[in-house]
Amino acid sequence: MPFPRKTTSRPLAALRATTLLALAATTLAAQPRRPAAAAAYVPPAGSWEQRPPAQLGLDATKLDSAVAFAIANETKSPRDQFESNSIGFSREPYGEPLGPFATRGATSGVVLRHGYIAATWGDVTNVEMTHSVTKSLLSTVVGLAVAKGLIRSVNDTVRPYIGPLYALNAPPSPGSGTGGAFLDPFSSPHNRRLTWDHLLRQVSDWEGTLWDKPDWGDRPEGPADTWRTRPRNEPGKVYKYNDVRVNALALAALAVWRRPLPDVARELIMDPIGASPTWRWYGYRNSWVLLDGKAVQSVSGGGHWGGGLFISALDMARFGLLSLRKGKWGDAQLVPSSWVDYATTPTPANIGYGVMNHFLNVDGKLLPSAPKTAFVHLGNGTNAIVVDPEHDLVIVVRWIQNNQLDGVVKRVIAAIQ
């Protein structure tokens, strides 16, 4: 009689798998445990930890050199911002101011590394005009409208989103009653074709007059007798920096939100990131519309004719840190990371520009000393929030000569050990 075969109640493959798992568990237990990655530092409202440069991987002497360079290269433009604007845009017709101006202080700035303050200079709490850095806040508010479904897609044309807009403080138009006029800023055959993306990237060639400013009067090019008569560019084909068109976007965003844009920005962005209560966002004396029975001011996208964002360097740094972390603040995703990705995607007509006012460094021309992944929220003055993801840096620089911004960035990066 043959010898009986020994059997088991578990298949051989399962037995081998159990053995391998046991060996793996033993091996892992024998290895030293790695500490969990530290959560990114988030400055609480009302305070911000400053650490010695060495603790942040920075050489203190070289960082001091960057600060000294910034201070030594203060812009030569007048501190009175009305006077400065009048000189800078002296060629323009219809240059009369419509919004508030203010006198600036001396150059100031902040350097952040890993979220902590590494250096400051000047009065970083002084609330001053930040000019076209305002556009970055405006585009972010538009991005939040997309995130909430108020705008279905940036590739949608704008006009279907805009109902009748009754402008106060405007000459009356037929049938509008007295003391105001209806606005239809996207009614012309050209403007009907414009998408949110066209406006955000400054490739719309929007035509018209808004708040008494004609589009052709902003940074006019060529002979004066061609300013009114040139042919319109195909939407998306030609980049042109134009504040009248930016203000048209701000008006469209107001119509979508149906509430003041500063109120949206405060509730969804500035309060959550712990900004101080001192920042302000202004429009013009004539940019008021009647919205749901209330007079609401449509804000401007910069300080070209006055107004725009008035803010401290410290609050600018908080916005820069939000950009660096792709819209995330602590555990809260305030702005979708996909929107930050979109905002930093080059515009085909100008690869150095993303969504306003994200100036990109993809070709290394803006900041030759910085990585090509860096970008800048940039405004006249020069006001700048430099965001450098590769080095985990944010650099706020205010009131510096515009051709010396890279000099500051170069010296800060050189301080990294």
RAZIMO-V523841 format. One record per residue. N is the residue number from 1. SS is DSSP state (alpha for helix, beta for strand, coil for the rest). BURIAL is + if it has 16 or more other C-alpha atoms within 10 Angstrom, else -. D_LAST is the distance of its C-alpha to the last C-alpha in Angstrom with 2 decimals. Layout:
n: [N N]
ss: [SS SS]
burial: [BURIAL BURIAL]
d_last: [D_LAST D_LAST]
This chain:
n: [1 2 3 4 5 6 7 8 9 10 11 12 13 14 15 16 17 18 19 20 21 22 23 24 25 26 27 28 29 30 31 32 33 34 35 36 37 38 39 40 41 42 43 44 45 46 47 48 49 50 51 52 53 54 55 56 57 58 59 60 61 62 63 64 65 66 67 68 69 70 71 72 73 74 75 76 77 78 79 80 81 82 83 84 85 86 87 88 89 90 91 92 93 94 95 96 97 98 99 100 101 102 103 104 105 106 107 108 109 110 111 112 113 114 115 116 117 118 119 120 121 122 123 124 125 126 127 128 129 130 131 132 133 134 135 136 137 138 139 140 141 142 143 144 145 146 147 148 149 150 151 152 153 154 155 156 157 158 159 160 161 162 163 164 165 166 167 168 169 170 171 172 173 174 175 176 177 178 179 180 181 182 183 184 185 186 187 188 189 190 191 192 193 194 195 196 197 198 199 200 201 202 203 204 205 206 207 208 209 210 211 212 213 214 215 216 217 218 219 220 221 222 223 224 225 226 227 228 229 230 231 232 233 234 235 236 237 238 239 240 241 242 243 244 245 246 247 248 249 250 251 252 253 254 255 256 257 258 259 260 261 262 263 264 265 266 267 268 269 270 271 272 273 274 275 276 277 278 279 280 281 282 283 284 285 286 287 288 289 290 291 292 293 294 295 296 297 298 299 300 301 302 303 304 305 306 307 308 309 310 311 312 313 314 315 316 317 318 319 320 321 322 323 324 325 326 327 328 329 330 331 332 333 334 335 336 337 338 339 340 341 342 343 344 345 346 347 348 349 350 351 352 353 354 355 356 357 358 359 360 361 362 363 364 365 366 367 368 369 370 371 372 373 374 375 376 377 378 379 380 381 382 383 384 385 386 387 388 389 390 391 392 393 394 395 396 397 398 399 400 401 402 403 404 405 406 407 408 409 410 411 412 413 414 415 416 417]
ss: [coil coil coil coil coil coil coil coil coil coil coil alpha alpha alpha alpha alpha alpha alpha alpha alpha alpha alpha alpha alpha alpha alpha alpha alpha alpha alpha coil coil coil coil coil coil coil coil coil coil coil coil coil coil coil coil coil coil coil beta coil coil alpha alpha alpha alpha coil beta coil alpha alpha alpha alpha alpha alpha alpha alpha alpha alpha alpha alpha alpha coil beta coil coil coil coil coil beta alpha alpha alpha alpha alpha alpha alpha alpha coil coil coil coil coil coil coil coil coil coil coil coil coil coil beta coil coil coil coil beta beta beta beta beta beta coil coil beta beta beta beta beta beta coil coil coil coil coil coil beta beta coil alpha alpha alpha alpha alpha alpha alpha alpha alpha alpha alpha alpha alpha alpha alpha alpha alpha coil coil coil coil coil coil coil coil coil beta coil alpha alpha alpha coil coil coil beta beta beta beta coil coil coil coil coil coil coil coil coil coil coil beta beta beta beta coil coil coil coil coil coil coil alpha alpha alpha coil beta alpha alpha alpha alpha alpha coil coil coil coil coil coil coil coil beta beta coil coil beta beta alpha alpha alpha coil coil coil coil coil coil alpha alpha alpha coil coil coil coil coil coil coil coil coil coil coil coil coil coil coil coil alpha alpha alpha alpha alpha alpha alpha alpha alpha alpha alpha alpha alpha alpha alpha coil coil coil alpha alpha alpha alpha alpha alpha alpha alpha alpha alpha coil coil coil coil coil coil coil coil coil beta beta beta beta beta beta beta beta beta beta beta beta coil coil beta beta beta beta beta beta coil coil coil coil coil coil coil coil beta beta beta beta coil alpha alpha alpha alpha alpha alpha alpha alpha alpha alpha alpha alpha coil coil coil beta beta coil coil beta beta coil coil coil alpha alpha alpha alpha alpha alpha alpha coil coil coil beta coil coil beta coil coil beta coil coil coil coil beta beta beta coil coil coil coil coil coil coil coil coil coil coil coil coil coil beta beta beta beta beta coil coil coil beta beta beta beta beta beta alpha alpha alpha coil beta beta beta beta beta beta coil beta coil alpha alpha alpha alpha alpha alpha alpha alpha alpha alpha alpha alpha alpha coil beta coil]
burial: [- - - - - - - - - - - - - - - - - - - - - - - - - - - - - - - - - - - - - - - - - + + - - - - + - - - - + - - + - + + + - + + + - + + - + + + - + + + - + - + - + + - + + + - - - - - - - - + - + + + + + + - + - - + + + + + + + + + + + + + + + + - + - + + + + + + + + + + + + + + + + + + + + + + - - - + - - + - + + + + - - + - - + + + + + + - - - - - - - - - + + + + - + + - - - + + - + + + + + + + + + + + + + + + + - + + - + + + + + + - + - - - - - - - - - - - - - - + + - - + + - + + + + + + + + + + + + + + + + - + + + + - + + + - - + + - + + + + + - - + - + + + + + + + + + + + - - - - + + + + + + + + + + + + + + + + + + + + + + + + + + + + + + + + + + + - - - + + + - - + + - - + + + + + - - + + + + + + + + + + + + + - - - + + - + + + + - + + + + + + + + + + + + + + + + - - - + + + + + + + + + + - + + + + + + + + + + - + + -]
d_last: [81.23 77.67 74.97 73.38 69.67 67.17 65.49 62.54 62.10 58.53 57.74 55.92 52.98 52.39 52.59 49.96 47.62 48.07 47.32 44.10 42.92 43.75 41.84 38.76 38.93 39.29 36.26 34.04 35.38 34.48 30.78 28.37 27.81 24.42 23.60 24.13 21.25 20.70 22.28 20.26 20.42 23.23 23.91 27.60 30.01 30.20 26.90 23.16 20.74 18.16 15.38 13.41 10.02 8.54 10.56 9.13 5.43 5.48 6.31 10.05 11.56 10.05 10.90 14.23 14.72 14.60 17.10 19.23 19.42 20.67 23.20 24.42 25.10 27.32 29.90 33.16 35.28 37.60 36.46 39.69 38.80 42.42 42.63 39.32 40.51 43.91 42.45 40.00 42.73 45.68 46.96 47.53 50.95 51.26 48.31 49.76 47.46 48.19 45.51 43.92 41.61 39.75 38.32 34.54 32.49 29.78 26.47 24.37 21.37 18.97 15.34 15.01 12.23 13.91 17.05 16.35 16.60 13.58 15.72 19.25 21.56 25.30 27.68 25.97 29.22 31.49 33.29 33.54 34.50 31.75 34.07 33.31 30.44 33.66 34.24 31.37 33.07 36.40 35.31 33.83 37.21 38.90 36.66 37.81 41.38 40.84 39.38 42.45 44.88 46.10 45.09 45.81 43.74 41.87 44.19 47.24 49.05 48.71 52.36 53.65 51.31 52.66 55.94 57.96 55.88 57.94 56.35 57.44 57.84 58.80 62.11 64.40 64.97 68.31 68.87 65.84 67.74 66.78 63.53 61.28 60.86 59.72 56.52 56.17 52.98 52.97 56.66 56.88 57.13 53.70 52.00 53.61 51.48 48.11 45.77 43.04 40.54 42.10 41.66 38.11 36.99 39.14 41.30 44.53 46.42 48.09 51.19 52.83 52.72 51.02 51.19 53.10 50.35 51.28 48.62 49.58 48.98 45.20 43.47 46.63 46.46 49.15 52.57 53.68 56.84 54.81 52.67 55.25 56.70 53.94 54.08 51.76 48.90 48.90 46.65 43.23 43.65 42.42 39.43 40.35 38.49 41.32 41.42 45.07 44.24 41.30 43.81 46.15 43.51 43.07 46.85 46.99 44.32 46.38 49.45 47.75 46.33 49.50 47.60 45.50 42.05 40.41 42.05 40.61 37.09 37.39 38.77 36.64 33.27 32.78 34.39 32.74 29.19 30.20 30.53 32.51 36.21 35.91 35.08 38.07 39.02 42.06 44.44 47.34 50.59 52.47 50.21 52.13 53.79 56.18 54.63 56.55 58.60 55.72 54.41 50.74 48.48 46.72 43.29 41.73 38.58 37.35 38.60 40.48 43.79 42.31 41.25 38.37 35.57 35.16 32.02 29.36 25.67 24.95 27.35 25.88 22.48 24.38 25.91 22.59 21.28 24.57 23.99 20.49 22.17 25.07 27.63 27.01 26.86 26.76 29.60 31.33 31.16 32.19 31.95 32.52 29.47 31.93 32.42 28.74 28.84 31.98 30.68 27.78 30.16 31.00 34.46 36.54 37.92 34.47 31.47 29.18 30.80 30.96 32.94 33.12 30.96 28.11 27.12 25.40 23.06 24.59 25.62 22.54 24.87 23.97 20.25 19.68 15.94 15.50 16.23 19.99 19.95 19.02 22.07 23.28 26.08 27.47 30.32 32.11 31.00 28.24 27.18 24.28 22.39 19.53 18.73 15.84 16.39 13.94 10.91 13.18 13.39 16.56 17.11 20.63 21.88 25.51 27.93 25.89 27.42 27.14 26.07 23.04 21.33 19.17 18.18 16.72 14.94 13.61 12.14 10.62 8.99 7.86 6.14 3.78 0.00]
